[in-house]
Amino acid sequence: MQRKHWIGFDEADTFRSRTQQLEIRFIVEQKPLMKQLLGLWRDSWIHWVMFIAIIIALSVLLNVHFIWMLSLLPAQFAYFAFVRYDENGIKRMME
């Protein structure tokens, strides 16, 4: 009987096949947190890109202090992802 490693691979596997299997597992088994963030990015990426472009334009044209608004965007993005998307990255039905 072959002994299995803690990550579930046989001892006969090569290093290359192990890394390929790990990459496949990482892609397939994404965390719920990541699925929520990816769901929001999938549905509204153009809006976030426009927000960034407007903030950069305001900071170049008017005042450099507008660039500080960029530091607020990640928190807003995470908030909307957790409120509006479930664990599988599907938009929740809002009442």
Gaussian input, Z-matrix of N, CA and C with variables (Angstrom, degrees):
# hf/3-21g

backbone

0 1
 N
 C     1     B1
 C     2     B2     1     A1
 N     3     B3     2     A2     1     D1
 C     4     B4     3     A3     2     D2
 C     5     B5     4     A4     3     D3
 N     6     B6     5     A5     4     D4
 C     7     B7     6     A6     5     D5
 C     8     B8     7     A7     6     D6
 N     9     B9     8     A8     7     D7
 C    10    B10     9     A9     8     D8
 C    11    B11    10    A10     9     D9
 N    12    B12    11    A11    10    D10
 C    13    B13    12    A12    11    D11
 C    14    B14    13    A13    12    D12
 N    15    B15    14    A14    13    D13
 C    16    B16    15    A15    14    D14
 C    17    B17    16    A16    15    D15
 N    18    B18    17    A17    16    D16
 C    19    B19    18    A18    17    D17
 C    20    B20    19    A19    18    D18
 N    21    B21    20    A20    19    D19
 C    22    B22    21    A21    20    D20
 C    23    B23    22    A22    21    D21
 N    24    B24    23    A23    22    D22
 C    25    B25    24    A24    23    D23
 C    26    B26    25    A25    24    D24
 N    27    B27    26    A26    25    D25
 C    28    B28    27    A27    26    D26
 C    29    B29    28    A28    27    D27
 N    30    B30    29    A29    28    D28
 C    31    B31    30    A30    29    D29
 C    32    B32    31    A31    30    D30
 N    33    B33    32    A32    31    D31
 C    34    B34    33    A33    32    D32
 C    35    B35    34    A34    33    D33
 N    36    B36    35    A35    34    D34
 C    37    B37    36    A36    35    D35
 C    38    B38    37    A37    36    D36
 N    39    B39    38    A38    37    D37
 C    40    B40    39    A39    38    D38
 C    41    B41    40    A40    39    D39
 N    42    B42    41    A41    40    D40
 C    43    B43    42    A42    41    D41
 C    44    B44    43    A43    42    D42
 N    45    B45    44    A44    43    D43
 C    46    B46    45    A45    44    D44
 C    47    B47    46    A46    45    D45
 N    48    B48    47    A47    46    D46
 C    49    B49    48    A48    47    D47
 C    50    B50    49    A49    48    D48
 N    51    B51    50    A50    49    D49
 C    52    B52    51    A51    50    D50
 C    53    B53    52    A52    51    D51
 N    54    B54    53    A53    52    D52
 C    55    B55    54    A54    53    D53
 C    56    B56    55    A55    54    D54
 N    57    B57    56    A56    55    D55
 C    58    B58    57    A57    56    D56
 C    59    B59    58    A58    57    D57
 N    60    B60    59    A59    58    D58
 C    61    B61    60    A60    59    D59
 C    62    B62    61    A61    60    D60
 N    63    B63    62    A62    61    D61
 C    64    B64    63    A63    62    D62
 C    65    B65    64    A64    63    D63
 N    66    B66    65    A65    64    D64
 C    67    B67    66    A66    65    D65
 C    68    B68    67    A67    66    D66
 N    69    B69    68    A68    67    D67
 C    70    B70    69    A69    68    D68
 C    71    B71    70    A70    69    D69
 N    72    B72    71    A71    70    D70
 C    73    B73    72    A72    71    D71
 C    74    B74    73    A73    72    D72
 N    75    B75    74    A74    73    D73
 C    76    B76    75    A75    74    D74
 C    77    B77    76    A76    75    D75
 N    78    B78    77    A77    76    D76
 C    79    B79    78    A78    77    D77
 C    80    B80    79    A79    78    D78
 N    81    B81    80    A80    79    D79
 C    82    B82    81    A81    80    D80
 C    83    B83    82    A82    81    D81
 N    84    B84    83    A83    82    D82
 C    85    B85    84    A84    83    D83
 C    86    B86    85    A85    84    D84
 N    87    B87    86    A86    85    D85
 C    88    B88    87    A87    86    D86
 C    89    B89    88    A88    87    D87
 N    90    B90    89    A89    88    D88
 C    91    B91    90    A90    89    D89
 C    92    B92    91    A91    90    D90
 N    93    B93    92    A92    91    D91
 C    94    B94    93    A93    92    D92
 C    95    B95    94    A94    93    D93
 N    96    B96    95    A95    94    D94
 C    97    B97    96    A96    95    D95
 C    98    B98    97    A97    96    D96
 N    99    B99    98    A98    97    D97
 C   100   B100    99    A99    98    D98
 C   101   B101   100   A100    99    D99
 N   102   B102   101   A101   100   D100
 C   103   B103   102   A102   101   D101
 C   104   B104   103   A103   102   D102
 N   105   B105   104   A104   103   D103
 C   106   B106   105   A105   104   D104
 C   107   B107   106   A106   105   D105
 N   108   B108   107   A107   106   D106
 C   109   B109   108   A108   107   D107
 C   110   B110   109   A109   108   D108
 N   111   B111   110   A110   109   D109
 C   112   B112   111   A111   110   D110
 C   113   B113   112   A112   111   D111
 N   114   B114   113   A113   112   D112
 C   115   B115   114   A114   113   D113
 C   116   B116   115   A115   114   D114
 N   117   B117   116   A116   115   D115
 C   118   B118   117   A117   116   D116
 C   119   B119   118   A118   117   D117
 N   120   B120   119   A119   118   D118
 C   121   B121   120   A120   119   D119
 C   122   B122   121   A121   120   D120
 N   123   B123   122   A122   121   D121
 C   124   B124   123   A123   122   D122
 C   125   B125   124   A124   123   D123
 N   126   B126   125   A125   124   D124
 C   127   B127   126   A126   125   D125
 C   128   B128   127   A127   126   D126
 N   129   B129   128   A128   127   D127
 C   130   B130   129   A129   128   D128
 C   131   B131   130   A130   129   D129
 N   132   B132   131   A131   130   D130
 C   133   B133   132   A132   131   D131
 C   134   B134   133   A133   132   D132
 N   135   B135   134   A134   133   D133
 C   136   B136   135   A135   134   D134
 C   137   B137   136   A136   135   D135
 N   138   B138   137   A137   136   D136
 C   139   B139   138   A138   137   D137
 C   140   B140   139   A139   138   D138
 N   141   B141   140   A140   139   D139
 C   142   B142   141   A141   140   D140
 C   143   B143   142   A142   141   D141
 N   144   B144   143   A143   142   D142
 C   145   B145   144   A144   143   D143
 C   146   B146   145   A145   144   D144
 N   147   B147   146   A146   145   D145
 C   148   B148   147   A147   146   D146
 C   149   B149   148   A148   147   D147
 N   150   B150   149   A149   148   D148
 C   151   B151   150   A150   149   D149
 C   152   B152   151   A151   150   D150
 N   153   B153   152   A152   151   D151
 C   154   B154   153   A153   152   D152
 C   155   B155   154   A154   153   D153
 N   156   B156   155   A155   154   D154
 C   157   B157   156   A156   155   D155
 C   158   B158   157   A157   156   D156
 N   159   B159   158   A158   157   D157
 C   160   B160   159   A159   158   D158
 C   161   B161   160   A160   159   D159
 N   162   B162   161   A161   160   D160
 C   163   B163   162   A162   161   D161
 C   164   B164   163   A163   162   D162
 N   165   B165   164   A164   163   D163
 C   166   B166   165   A165   164   D164
 C   167   B167   166   A166   165   D165
 N   168   B168   167   A167   166   D166
 C   169   B169   168   A168   167   D167
 C   170   B170   169   A169   168   D168
 N   171   B171   170   A170   169   D169
 C   172   B172   171   A171   170   D170
 C   173   B173   172   A172   171   D171
 N   174   B174   173   A173   172   D172
 C   175   B175   174   A174   173   D173
 C   176   B176   175   A175   174   D174
 N   177   B177   176   A176   175   D175
 C   178   B178   177   A177   176   D176
 C   179   B179   178   A178   177   D177
 N   180   B180   179   A179   178   D178
 C   181   B181   180   A180   179   D179
 C   182   B182   181   A181   180   D180
 N   183   B183   182   A182   181   D181
 C   184   B184   183   A183   182   D182
 C   185   B185   184   A184   183   D183
 N   186   B186   185   A185   184   D184
 C   187   B187   186   A186   185   D185
 C   188   B188   187   A187   186   D186
 N   189   B189   188   A188   187   D187
 C   190   B190   189   A189   188   D188
 C   191   B191   190   A190   189   D189
 N   192   B192   191   A191   190   D190
 C   193   B193   192   A192   191   D191
 C   194   B194   193   A193   192   D192
 N   195   B195   194   A194   193   D193
 C   196   B196   195   A195   194   D194
 C   197   B197   196   A196   195   D195
 N   198   B198   197   A197   196   D196
 C   199   B199   198   A198   197   D197
 C   200   B200   199   A199   198   D198
 N   201   B201   200   A200   199   D199
 C   202   B202   201   A201   200   D200
 C   203   B203   202   A202   201   D201
 N   204   B204   203   A203   202   D202
 C   205   B205   204   A204   203   D203
 C   206   B206   205   A205   204   D204
 N   207   B207   206   A206   205   D205
 C   208   B208   207   A207   206   D206
 C   209   B209   208   A208   207   D207
 N   210   B210   209   A209   208   D208
 C   211   B211   210   A210   209   D209
 C   212   B212   211   A211   210   D210
 N   213   B213   212   A212   211   D211
 C   214   B214   213   A213   212   D212
 C   215   B215   214   A214   213   D213
 N   216   B216   215   A215   214   D214
 C   217   B217   216   A216   215   D215
 C   218   B218   217   A217   216   D216
 N   219   B219   218   A218   217   D217
 C   220   B220   219   A219   218   D218
 C   221   B221   220   A220   219   D219
 N   222   B222   221   A221   220   D220
 C   223   B223   222   A222   221   D221
 C   224   B224   223   A223   222   D222
 N   225   B225   224   A224   223   D223
 C   226   B226   225   A225   224   D224
 C   227   B227   226   A226   225   D225
 N   228   B228   227   A227   226   D226
 C   229   B229   228   A228   227   D227
 C   230   B230   229   A229   228   D228
 N   231   B231   230   A230   229   D229
 C   232   B232   231   A231   230   D230
 C   233   B233   232   A232   231   D231
 N   234   B234   233   A233   232   D232
 C   235   B235   234   A234   233   D233
 C   236   B236   235   A235   234   D234
 N   237   B237   236   A236   235   D235
 C   238   B238   237   A237   236   D236
 C   239   B239   238   A238   237   D237
 N   240   B240   239   A239   238   D238
 C   241   B241   240   A240   239   D239
 C   242   B242   241   A241   240   D240
 N   243   B243   242   A242   241   D241
 C   244   B244   243   A243   242   D242
 C   245   B245   244   A244   243   D243
 N   246   B246   245   A245   244   D244
 C   247   B247   246   A246   245   D245
 C   248   B248   247   A247   246   D246
 N   249   B249   248   A248   247   D247
 C   250   B250   249   A249   248   D248
 C   251   B251   250   A250   249   D249
 N   252   B252   251   A251   250   D250
 C   253   B253   252   A252   251   D251
 C   254   B254   253   A253   252   D252
 N   255   B255   254   A254   253   D253
 C   256   B256   255   A255   254   D254
 C   257   B257   256   A256   255   D255
 N   258   B258   257   A257   256   D256
 C   259   B259   258   A258   257   D257
 C   260   B260   259   A259   258   D258
 N   261   B261   260   A260   259   D259
 C   262   B262   261   A261   260   D260
 C   263   B263   262   A262   261   D261
 N   264   B264   263   A263   262   D262
 C   265   B265   264   A264   263   D263
 C   266   B266   265   A265   264   D264
 N   267   B267   266   A266   265   D265
 C   268   B268   267   A267   266   D266
 C   269   B269   268   A268   267   D267
 N   270   B270   269   A269   268   D268
 C   271   B271   270   A270   269   D269
 C   272   B272   271   A271   270   D270
 N   273   B273   272   A272   271   D271
 C   274   B274   273   A273   272   D272
 C   275   B275   274   A274   273   D273
 N   276   B276   275   A275   274   D274
 C   277   B277   276   A276   275   D275
 C   278   B278   277   A277   276   D276
 N   279   B279   278   A278   277   D277
 C   280   B280   279   A279   278   D278
 C   281   B281   280   A280   279   D279
 N   282   B282   281   A281   280   D280
 C   283   B283   282   A282   281   D281
 C   284   B284   283   A283   282   D282

   B1=1.4467
   B2=1.5314
   B3=1.3113
   B4=1.4576
   B5=1.5196
   B6=1.3078
   B7=1.4517
   B8=1.5237
   B9=1.3046
   B10=1.4582
   B11=1.5179
   B12=1.3310
   B13=1.4554
   B14=1.5121
   B15=1.3098
   B16=1.4653
   B17=1.5102
   B18=1.3449
   B19=1.4517
   B20=1.5261
   B21=1.3173
   B22=1.4513
   B23=1.5159
   B24=1.3183
   B25=1.4557
   B26=1.5210
   B27=1.3305
   B28=1.4563
   B29=1.5236
   B30=1.3327
   B31=1.4517
   B32=1.5160
   B33=1.3260
   B34=1.4553
   B35=1.5250
   B36=1.3237
   B37=1.4668
   B38=1.5173
   B39=1.3007
   B40=1.4583
   B41=1.5199
   B42=1.3248
   B43=1.4636
   B44=1.5129
   B45=1.3285
   B46=1.4638
   B47=1.5225
   B48=1.3122
   B49=1.4580
   B50=1.5277
   B51=1.3319
   B52=1.4665
   B53=1.5275
   B54=1.3206
   B55=1.4598
   B56=1.5190
   B57=1.3221
   B58=1.4665
   B59=1.5206
   B60=1.3264
   B61=1.4597
   B62=1.5223
   B63=1.3288
   B64=1.4585
   B65=1.5204
   B66=1.3330
   B67=1.4510
   B68=1.5186
   B69=1.3149
   B70=1.4665
   B71=1.5187
   B72=1.3257
   B73=1.4562
   B74=1.5238
   B75=1.3206
   B76=1.4640
   B77=1.5205
   B78=1.3239
   B79=1.4578
   B80=1.5216
   B81=1.3271
   B82=1.4596
   B83=1.5260
   B84=1.3237
   B85=1.4600
   B86=1.5245
   B87=1.3253
   B88=1.4560
   B89=1.5197
   B90=1.2931
   B91=1.4598
   B92=1.5340
   B93=1.3340
   B94=1.4679
   B95=1.5196
   B96=1.3137
   B97=1.4597
   B98=1.5214
   B99=1.2996
   B100=1.4478
   B101=1.5327
   B102=1.3122
   B103=1.4633
   B104=1.5285
   B105=1.3134
   B106=1.4600
   B107=1.5196
   B108=1.3214
   B109=1.4596
   B110=1.5255
   B111=1.3305
   B112=1.4610
   B113=1.5278
   B114=1.3325
   B115=1.4585
   B116=1.5233
   B117=1.3231
   B118=1.4639
   B119=1.5218
   B120=1.3334
   B121=1.4697
   B122=1.5266
   B123=1.3260
   B124=1.4649
   B125=1.5252
   B126=1.3214
   B127=1.4627
   B128=1.5280
   B129=1.3256
   B130=1.4647
   B131=1.5248
   B132=1.3004
   B133=1.4606
   B134=1.5297
   B135=1.3198
   B136=1.4577
   B137=1.5324
   B138=1.3295
   B139=1.4615
   B140=1.5272
   B141=1.3145
   B142=1.4619
   B143=1.5276
   B144=1.3156
   B145=1.4696
   B146=1.5268
   B147=1.3457
   B148=1.4674
   B149=1.5275
   B150=1.3519
   B151=1.4630
   B152=1.5221
   B153=1.3147
   B154=1.4692
   B155=1.5281
   B156=1.3297
   B157=1.4667
   B158=1.5249
   B159=1.3229
   B160=1.4673
   B161=1.5204
   B162=1.3346
   B163=1.4644
   B164=1.5269
   B165=1.3256
   B166=1.4691
   B167=1.5308
   B168=1.3186
   B169=1.4642
   B170=1.5281
   B171=1.3248
   B172=1.4606
   B173=1.5258
   B174=1.3263
   B175=1.4655
   B176=1.5236
   B177=1.3272
   B178=1.4676
   B179=1.5259
   B180=1.3227
   B181=1.4606
   B182=1.5196
   B183=1.3224
   B184=1.4591
   B185=1.5231
   B186=1.3311
   B187=1.4593
   B188=1.5267
   B189=1.3059
   B190=1.4657
   B191=1.5259
   B192=1.2944
   B193=1.4598
   B194=1.5340
   B195=1.3070
   B196=1.4636
   B197=1.5215
   B198=1.3177
   B199=1.4599
   B200=1.5276
   B201=1.3326
   B202=1.4641
   B203=1.5294
   B204=1.3186
   B205=1.4632
   B206=1.5267
   B207=1.3243
   B208=1.4694
   B209=1.5243
   B210=1.3086
   B211=1.4665
   B212=1.5278
   B213=1.3252
   B214=1.4681
   B215=1.5241
   B216=1.3110
   B217=1.4646
   B218=1.5360
   B219=1.3339
   B220=1.4775
   B221=1.5334
   B222=1.3239
   B223=1.4651
   B224=1.5224
   B225=1.3190
   B226=1.4639
   B227=1.5211
   B228=1.3331
   B229=1.4594
   B230=1.5263
   B231=1.3285
   B232=1.4689
   B233=1.5254
   B234=1.3196
   B235=1.4611
   B236=1.5270
   B237=1.3312
   B238=1.4621
   B239=1.5190
   B240=1.3195
   B241=1.4655
   B242=1.5210
   B243=1.3214
   B244=1.4630
   B245=1.5162
   B246=1.3206
   B247=1.4605
   B248=1.5278
   B249=1.3084
   B250=1.4604
   B251=1.5180
   B252=1.3471
   B253=1.4580
   B254=1.5155
   B255=1.3563
   B256=1.4598
   B257=1.5285
   B258=1.3163
   B259=1.4583
   B260=1.5248
   B261=1.3269
   B262=1.4578
   B263=1.5233
   B264=1.3213
   B265=1.4532
   B266=1.5140
   B267=1.3324
   B268=1.4618
   B269=1.5280
   B270=1.3297
   B271=1.4593
   B272=1.5158
   B273=1.3316
   B274=1.4634
   B275=1.5172
   B276=1.3150
   B277=1.4588
   B278=1.5303
   B279=1.3201
   B280=1.4685
   B281=1.5188
   B282=1.3199
   B283=1.4681
   B284=1.4949
   A1=108.72
   A2=115.33
   A3=119.65
   A4=110.46
   A5=114.40
   A6=120.48
   A7=109.70
   A8=117.41
   A9=121.59
   A10=109.99
   A11=115.68
   A12=120.88
   A13=109.28
   A14=115.77
   A15=119.98
   A16=112.58
   A17=118.73
   A18=119.42
   A19=111.90
   A20=117.28
   A21=120.54
   A22=115.50
   A23=118.95
   A24=120.89
   A25=109.59
   A26=116.94
   A27=121.07
   A28=109.61
   A29=116.22
   A30=119.98
   A31=112.25
   A32=118.05
   A33=121.59
   A34=113.09
   A35=117.45
   A36=120.15
   A37=110.66
   A38=116.01
   A39=120.01
   A40=109.45
   A41=116.03
   A42=120.43
   A43=111.43
   A44=117.43
   A45=120.90
   A46=110.77
   A47=117.84
   A48=119.16
   A49=110.98
   A50=116.93
   A51=119.53
   A52=110.79
   A53=116.42
   A54=118.17
   A55=111.39
   A56=117.73
   A57=119.71
   A58=110.36
   A59=116.87
   A60=119.94
   A61=110.76
   A62=117.52
   A63=120.07
   A64=111.15
   A65=117.53
   A66=120.54
   A67=110.83
   A68=117.28
   A69=121.05
   A70=109.96
   A71=117.01
   A72=119.73
   A73=111.58
   A74=117.51
   A75=120.80
   A76=110.65
   A77=117.72
   A78=120.90
   A79=110.74
   A80=117.33
   A81=121.33
   A82=111.40
   A83=117.59
   A84=121.60
   A85=110.85
   A86=117.23
   A87=120.13
   A88=109.47
   A89=114.84
   A90=120.69
   A91=109.86
   A92=117.88
   A93=120.33
   A94=112.79
   A95=117.22
   A96=120.73
   A97=110.24
   A98=116.42
   A99=120.76
   A100=111.03
   A101=117.08
   A102=119.91
   A103=111.23
   A104=117.51
   A105=120.38
   A106=110.59
   A107=116.83
   A108=120.37
   A109=111.24
   A110=116.84
   A111=119.77
   A112=111.93
   A113=116.83
   A114=120.26
   A115=111.88
   A116=116.36
   A117=119.87
   A118=110.68
   A119=117.07
   A120=119.96
   A121=110.26
   A122=117.57
   A123=121.84
   A124=111.37
   A125=117.07
   A126=120.42
   A127=114.07
   A128=118.69
   A129=118.70
   A130=113.61
   A131=118.89
   A132=120.36
   A133=112.15
   A134=117.39
   A135=120.13
   A136=111.02
   A137=117.07
   A138=120.50
   A139=111.09
   A140=117.00
   A141=120.19
   A142=110.89
   A143=117.07
   A144=120.04
   A145=110.06
   A146=116.85
   A147=119.72
   A148=111.61
   A149=117.64
   A150=120.47
   A151=110.70
   A152=116.34
   A153=121.02
   A154=110.13
   A155=116.99
   A156=120.38
   A157=111.39
   A158=117.91
   A159=121.51
   A160=110.80
   A161=116.70
   A162=119.98
   A163=110.81
   A164=117.00
   A165=119.68
   A166=110.23
   A167=117.21
   A168=119.88
   A169=111.25
   A170=117.53
   A171=120.79
   A172=111.52
   A173=116.09
   A174=118.28
   A175=111.82
   A176=117.01
   A177=119.54
   A178=110.69
   A179=116.91
   A180=120.48
   A181=113.97
   A182=118.26
   A183=120.45
   A184=113.53
   A185=114.54
   A186=117.78
   A187=108.55
   A188=116.25
   A189=121.24
   A190=111.66
   A191=117.99
   A192=121.28
   A193=113.10
   A194=118.41
   A195=120.45
   A196=111.94
   A197=117.70
   A198=121.32
   A199=111.24
   A200=117.78
   A201=121.31
   A202=111.73
   A203=117.12
   A204=120.37
   A205=111.91
   A206=117.41
   A207=120.22
   A208=111.92
   A209=117.22
   A210=120.04
   A211=112.08
   A212=117.77
   A213=121.40
   A214=113.15
   A215=117.85
   A216=120.88
   A217=114.63
   A218=120.84
   A219=118.28
   A220=113.31
   A221=117.29
   A222=119.52
   A223=111.17
   A224=117.17
   A225=120.38
   A226=111.26
   A227=116.52
   A228=120.65
   A229=110.63
   A230=117.03
   A231=120.79
   A232=110.72
   A233=117.37
   A234=120.51
   A235=110.99
   A236=116.71
   A237=119.41
   A238=111.86
   A239=117.70
   A240=119.98
   A241=110.78
   A242=117.66
   A243=119.81
   A244=112.83
   A245=117.53
   A246=120.52
   A247=111.12
   A248=117.54
   A249=120.21
   A250=115.62
   A251=118.67
   A252=120.91
   A253=110.20
   A254=115.88
   A255=120.31
   A256=110.18
   A257=116.82
   A258=122.14
   A259=113.06
   A260=117.70
   A261=121.42
   A262=113.44
   A263=117.45
   A264=121.17
   A265=113.75
   A266=117.11
   A267=122.19
   A268=108.03
   A269=115.54
   A270=119.76
   A271=110.56
   A272=115.82
   A273=120.92
   A274=110.19
   A275=115.61
   A276=120.64
   A277=107.47
   A278=115.74
   A279=120.37
   A280=109.16
   A281=117.29
   A282=121.69
   A283=111.37
   D1=131.78
   D2=-179.24
   D3=-83.07
   D4=141.96
   D5=178.12
   D6=-85.01
   D7=134.13
   D8=179.69
   D9=-97.31
   D10=145.81
   D11=176.22
   D12=-78.93
   D13=169.62
   D14=-176.93
   D15=-65.68
   D16=-21.89
   D17=177.98
   D18=-93.02
   D19=0.78
   D20=171.25
   D21=91.50
   D22=24.61
   D23=178.85
   D24=-108.94
   D25=148.45
   D26=175.15
   D27=-73.14
   D28=156.99
   D29=179.72
   D30=-67.90
   D31=-22.78
   D32=-177.01
   D33=-77.63
   D34=-11.88
   D35=179.90
   D36=-65.63
   D37=146.64
   D38=176.58
   D39=-86.70
   D40=167.20
   D41=179.68
   D42=-62.58
   D43=-39.24
   D44=-179.08
   D45=-63.51
   D46=-46.28
   D47=-178.78
   D48=-66.81
   D49=-32.52
   D50=177.61
   D51=-64.87
   D52=-45.37
   D53=-179.72
   D54=-66.86
   D55=-36.39
   D56=177.53
   D57=-64.75
   D58=-41.46
   D59=179.41
   D60=-66.83
   D61=-37.27
   D62=177.35
   D63=-64.84
   D64=-40.34
   D65=177.90
   D66=-63.40
   D67=-41.85
   D68=179.25
   D69=-64.73
   D70=-43.30
   D71=178.33
   D72=-61.43
   D73=-40.45
   D74=-179.70
   D75=-63.73
   D76=-41.14
   D77=-179.59
   D78=-67.50
   D79=-41.95
   D80=-175.81
   D81=-74.93
   D82=-41.30
   D83=-173.91
   D84=-101.31
   D85=65.74
   D86=177.58
   D87=-76.82
   D88=150.08
   D89=179.71
   D90=-72.14
   D91=151.90
   D92=178.02
   D93=-58.06
   D94=-35.87
   D95=178.00
   D96=-58.00
   D97=-45.35
   D98=-178.43
   D99=-67.08
   D100=-36.14
   D101=-179.83
   D102=-66.24
   D103=-36.43
   D104=177.34
   D105=-65.78
   D106=-45.06
   D107=-179.97
   D108=-66.02
   D109=-41.02
   D110=178.42
   D111=-67.61
   D112=-33.41
   D113=177.28
   D114=-63.83
   D115=-43.55
   D116=178.13
   D117=-67.03
   D118=-41.83
   D119=179.99
   D120=-64.24
   D121=-39.35
   D122=179.48
   D123=-61.36
   D124=-39.10
   D125=-174.78
   D126=-88.98
   D127=-22.30
   D128=-172.85
   D129=-138.63
   D130=29.79
   D131=-176.80
   D132=-63.74
   D133=-35.31
   D134=-177.62
   D135=-65.20
   D136=-34.95
   D137=179.00
   D138=-66.98
   D139=-42.29
   D140=-179.53
   D141=-68.08
   D142=-36.38
   D143=176.29
   D144=-65.47
   D145=-39.90
   D146=177.56
   D147=-65.85
   D148=-39.04
   D149=176.31
   D150=-58.25
   D151=-45.89
   D152=-179.33
   D153=-63.83
   D154=-43.03
   D155=-179.68
   D156=-64.57
   D157=-40.97
   D158=179.45
   D159=-65.69
   D160=-42.53
   D161=179.61
   D162=-63.90
   D163=-42.50
   D164=178.64
   D165=-65.65
   D166=-40.46
   D167=178.76
   D168=-63.86
   D169=-42.71
   D170=178.03
   D171=-63.27
   D172=-38.85
   D173=-178.98
   D174=-71.30
   D175=-31.51
   D176=178.46
   D177=-77.11
   D178=-43.11
   D179=-174.36
   D180=-81.32
   D181=-39.71
   D182=-173.40
   D183=-104.03
   D184=-65.15
   D185=-172.74
   D186=-153.37
   D187=143.23
   D188=-178.73
   D189=-67.11
   D190=-21.77
   D191=-176.95
   D192=-66.89
   D193=-16.81
   D194=176.51
   D195=-66.20
   D196=-22.26
   D197=-178.78
   D198=-64.18
   D199=-23.52
   D200=177.54
   D201=-63.76
   D202=-22.04
   D203=178.83
   D204=-66.45
   D205=-22.12
   D206=177.37
   D207=-63.44
   D208=-29.35
   D209=-179.76
   D210=-69.91
   D211=-17.83
   D212=179.42
   D213=-84.92
   D214=-22.54
   D215=-174.09
   D216=-62.59
   D217=-41.52
   D218=179.38
   D219=-61.10
   D220=-38.32
   D221=178.54
   D222=-66.62
   D223=-41.97
   D224=177.16
   D225=-64.17
   D226=-40.61
   D227=179.48
   D228=-61.90
   D229=-45.49
   D230=-179.97
   D231=-65.33
   D232=-40.37
   D233=179.15
   D234=-59.73
   D235=-49.90
   D236=-179.68
   D237=-65.17
   D238=-32.73
   D239=178.82
   D240=-66.01
   D241=-43.69
   D242=-177.98
   D243=-73.97
   D244=-31.45
   D245=-177.99
   D246=-79.29
   D247=-39.91
   D248=-170.15
   D249=-99.45
   D250=-9.28
   D251=-176.81
   D252=-127.25
   D253=143.19
   D254=179.82
   D255=-84.63
   D256=-172.50
   D257=-175.33
   D258=-65.79
   D259=-20.96
   D260=-179.15
   D261=-96.51
   D262=3.79
   D263=179.19
   D264=82.14
   D265=17.37
   D266=179.62
   D267=-100.35
   D268=137.69
   D269=-177.36
   D270=-65.10
   D271=131.44
   D272=178.87
   D273=-75.08
   D274=151.23
   D275=175.92
   D276=-81.03
   D277=115.61
   D278=-179.09
   D279=-88.16
   D280=137.91
   D281=-178.97
   D282=-88.00

